[in-house]
Amino acid sequence: MTNREDEDGPDENPRCASGKARLYIEEELSAGASLTLGKDQSHYLVNVLRMGEGERVLLFNGRDGEWAARIAEAHKKNCVLEIETRTRTQEPLPDIWLLFAPVKRARLDFIAQKATEMGAAVIQPVITERTVVTRLKDERLQANAVEAAEQCGLVAVPEVREAERLSKILANWDEAAPGRLILFCDENEGPGATRAALERLAGEGKKGAPLAVLIGPEGGFSPAERDMLRKRSDTLAISLGPRIMRADTAAIAAMAVAGLMLGDW
């Protein structure tokens, strides 16, 4: 990891949260500006972290990089911050999307958190023929993504999209995601082929290219869905090995493989 210095000054650990409080906000960030936090974030700083006036917080909004701010008024319901200097410039996320069949709530939280940590730019729930969980709370997924970004020193938060049926996503793929390859995790794919396929893609200059990882439900894709995916020219079937994984484990394993071979690892 190399140190960087932007126009506002050096940062010894540019991608490390350094144990400081970090908050994602919607407002614009600029030197000298002030902002008033809402009840939840004010409670977190003042009651949970026991922070007071004069202490510093790191802020990011996914657009303006990361900024240091000072607590000017430490109120429990409307804490006031004064923005001082930018500590990091904005950094894009790797262009990797995660498409996955929803699972039960606790494991859904896990997927959103870990996919964010691993650099997913888009988190897209996908309804397949064998998907059991079809009712989702998008705001909960988004909250988990924000929390993970705050804790892991990211300056961007992935876009969390509403759940859509796989058939509809694929029907609109050429228009919605032109040129984006789909890595389709197929439990019927033999072990050993994945590394060779991804190394071939990397050798063809696909490292850093637009990519989507598609994970099916715990019962696997239906034969019709598997046939539909294999017939497409923009999909590549990969295996995650001979062991049967839970859907949430498979999602993170696939993100790790994609990040290592084609992403920014």
C-alpha positions in Angstrom: 0.0 0.0 0.0 1.5 3.3 -1.0 1.0 6.6 0.7 -0.6 9.4 -1.3 -0.7 13.1 -1.0 -3.6 15.2 -2.4 -3.9 18.9 -2.9 -4.9 19.4 0.7 -2.0 17.7 2.4 -0.6 14.2 3.2 -2.3 11.3 4.8 -0.1 8.7 6.4 -2.6 5.9 5.9 -4.9 7.1 3.1 -7.1 4.0 3.1 -7.2 3.3 6.8 -10.0 4.5 9.1 -7.3 4.8 11.9 -9.8 4.1 14.6 -11.5 7.5 14.1 -15.2 8.0 13.8 -16.3 8.0 10.2 -19.7 9.0 8.9 -21.4 8.8 5.5 -23.5 11.9 4.8 -25.5 13.1 1.9 -24.5 16.8 2.1 -21.8 18.4 0.0 -18.4 18.7 1.6 -16.1 21.7 1.4 -13.6 23.5 3.6 -15.2 25.9 6.0 -18.7 24.6 5.7 -20.8 23.5 8.6 -23.5 20.9 8.9 -26.0 19.6 11.4 -26.3 15.9 11.9 -29.6 14.1 12.3 -30.7 12.4 15.5 -29.2 9.0 14.8 -25.7 10.2 13.9 -25.7 12.7 16.7 -26.7 10.0 19.1 -23.9 7.8 17.8 -21.2 10.4 18.3 -22.3 11.9 21.6 -24.0 9.0 23.4 -22.3 5.9 21.9 -18.8 7.2 21.2 -18.9 9.8 24.0 -17.4 12.4 21.8 -17.5 16.1 22.7 -16.8 19.6 21.4 -13.4 20.0 19.7 -13.1 16.3 18.8 -12.7 15.3 15.1 -14.7 13.1 12.8 -14.1 11.9 9.3 -16.8 12.5 6.7 -17.5 11.2 3.2 -20.4 11.4 0.7 -19.2 9.2 -2.2 -18.5 12.3 -4.3 -16.1 14.7 -2.6 -13.5 12.4 -1.0 -13.0 12.2 2.7 -12.9 15.3 5.0 -11.9 16.0 8.6 -14.5 17.8 10.6 -14.5 19.2 14.2 -17.5 18.9 16.5 -18.5 22.5 17.1 -21.7 21.7 19.2 -22.1 18.3 20.8 -25.9 18.0 21.1 -27.5 14.6 21.4 -30.1 15.2 18.7 -28.5 17.8 16.4 -24.7 17.7 16.6 -23.0 20.5 14.6 -19.8 19.9 12.7 -17.4 22.3 11.1 -15.6 20.9 8.0 -11.9 21.6 8.0 -9.6 19.9 5.4 -9.8 17.1 2.9 -7.9 14.1 3.9 -8.4 11.9 0.8 -9.5 12.5 -2.8 -12.4 10.5 -4.2 -11.6 7.0 -5.3 -13.8 4.9 -7.6 -14.9 1.4 -6.7 -13.8 -1.5 -8.8 -16.2 -2.0 -11.7 -17.6 -5.3 -10.3 -21.3 -5.9 -9.7 -22.7 -8.5 -7.4 -26.0 -10.1 -8.5 -27.3 -12.7 -6.0 -30.4 -14.5 -5.1 -31.7 -13.2 -1.7 -31.4 -15.3 1.4 -32.6 -15.0 5.0 -32.2 -11.7 6.7 -29.0 -12.3 8.8 -27.2 -13.7 5.9 -28.5 -11.0 3.6 -26.9 -8.4 6.0 -23.7 -10.4 5.8 -23.7 -10.3 2.0 -24.3 -6.5 1.8 -21.5 -5.8 4.4 -18.9 -8.1 2.9 -19.6 -7.3 -0.7 -19.1 -3.6 0.2 -15.8 -4.4 2.0 -14.6 -6.3 -1.1 -15.3 -3.4 -3.4 -18.6 -4.1 -5.2 -19.9 -1.1 -7.1 -23.4 -2.4 -7.4 -25.4 -4.8 -5.2 -28.3 -6.3 -7.1 -30.7 -8.9 -5.6 -32.0 -11.3 -8.2 -35.2 -13.3 -8.1 -34.8 -16.8 -9.7 -37.2 -19.6 -10.1 -36.0 -21.3 -6.9 -35.5 -18.1 -4.8 -37.4 -18.5 -1.5 -36.9 -15.0 0.0 -38.6 -12.5 -2.3 -39.6 -9.7 0.1 -36.6 -7.4 0.8 -36.1 -4.1 2.6 -33.9 -2.1 0.3 -33.2 0.5 3.1 -31.8 -2.3 5.3 -29.4 -3.4 2.5 -28.3 0.2 2.0 -27.8 0.7 5.7 -25.5 -2.3 5.9 -23.5 -1.1 2.9 -23.1 2.3 4.5 -22.0 0.9 7.8 -19.4 -1.3 6.1 -18.1 1.6 4.1 -17.8 3.7 7.3 -15.9 1.0 9.2 -13.6 0.0 6.4 -12.3 3.4 5.3 -14.0 3.5 2.0 -14.9 6.8 0.4 -17.7 5.4 -1.8 -20.8 3.3 -1.1 -22.1 0.7 -3.6 -25.4 1.3 -5.3 -28.0 -1.0 -3.9 -30.7 -1.8 -6.4 -34.2 -3.1 -6.1 -34.7 -6.9 -6.6 -35.6 -7.9 -10.1 -36.3 -11.2 -11.8 -33.3 -12.9 -13.5 -35.2 -13.2 -16.8 -35.9 -9.5 -16.9 -32.3 -8.5 -16.0 -30.9 -10.7 -18.7 -33.5 -9.5 -21.3 -32.3 -5.9 -20.7 -28.7 -6.6 -20.1 -27.3 -5.4 -23.5 -29.0 -2.1 -23.0 -28.4 -1.7 -19.2 -24.9 -3.0 -19.0 -23.3 -3.1 -22.5 -20.0 -4.9 -22.6 -20.3 -6.2 -19.1 -19.3 -9.9 -18.7 -21.3 -12.1 -16.3 -19.4 -14.6 -14.2 -22.1 -17.2 -13.7 -21.4 -19.5 -10.7 -22.6 -22.9 -11.8 -22.4 -25.8 -9.3 -22.4 -28.2 -12.3 -19.1 -26.7 -13.6 -16.1 -29.0 -13.0 -13.4 -27.9 -10.6 -10.1 -26.6 -12.0 -11.6 -24.7 -15.0 -12.2 -21.5 -13.2 -8.6 -20.4 -12.7 -7.7 -21.1 -16.4 -10.7 -19.2 -17.6 -10.1 -16.2 -15.5 -6.4 -16.2 -16.3 -7.3 -16.3 -20.0 -9.6 -13.2 -19.5 -6.8 -11.4 -17.7 -4.5 -12.2 -20.6 -7.0 -10.8 -23.0 -6.9 -7.5 -21.2 -10.1 -7.9 -19.3 -8.5 -7.1 -15.9 -10.4 -4.1 -14.6 -13.0 -4.4 -17.3 -16.8 -4.2 -16.4 -17.8 -7.4 -14.7 -20.8 -8.9 -12.9 -20.8 -11.9 -10.6 -24.0 -13.9 -10.5 -24.9 -16.2 -7.6 -27.9 -18.4 -7.6 -30.2 -19.5 -4.7 -29.4 -22.2 -2.2 -31.3 -24.7 -4.4 -29.2 -23.7 -7.4 -30.4 -22.3 -10.8 -33.1 -24.2 -12.6 -32.2 -26.2 -15.7 -34.0 -23.6 -17.8 -32.1 -20.7 -16.2 -28.8 -22.5 -16.5 -29.5 -23.2 -20.2 -30.5 -19.5 -20.7 -27.2 -18.4 -19.2 -25.0 -20.8 -21.0 -26.4 -19.8 -24.4 -25.4 -16.1 -23.9 -22.1 -14.9 -25.4 -21.5 -12.6 -22.5 -21.6 -15.2 -19.7 -18.8 -17.4 -18.4 -19.6 -20.3 -16.1 -17.2 -20.8 -13.2 -16.9 -23.2 -10.4 -16.3 -22.5 -6.7 -14.8 -25.9 -6.1 -16.1 -29.3 -5.1 -17.6 -28.2 -1.7 -21.2 -27.2 -1.4 -21.4 -23.6 0.0 -24.2 -21.6 1.5 -25.4 -18.8 -0.9 -23.8 -16.1 1.3 -20.5 -17.9 1.4 -20.6 -18.5 -2.4 -21.2 -14.8 -3.0 -18.1 -13.7 -1.1 -16.0 -16.5 -2.5 -16.9 -15.5 -6.0 -16.2 -11.8 -5.3 -12.8 -12.8 -3.9 -12.0 -14.9 -7.1 -13.1 -12.0 -9.3 -11.2 -9.4 -7.3 -8.0 -11.5 -7.4 -8.1 -12.4 -11.1 -9.8 -9.4 -12.7 -10.3 -6.7 -10.1 -8.0 -4.4 -8.2 -6.2 -6.9 -5.8 
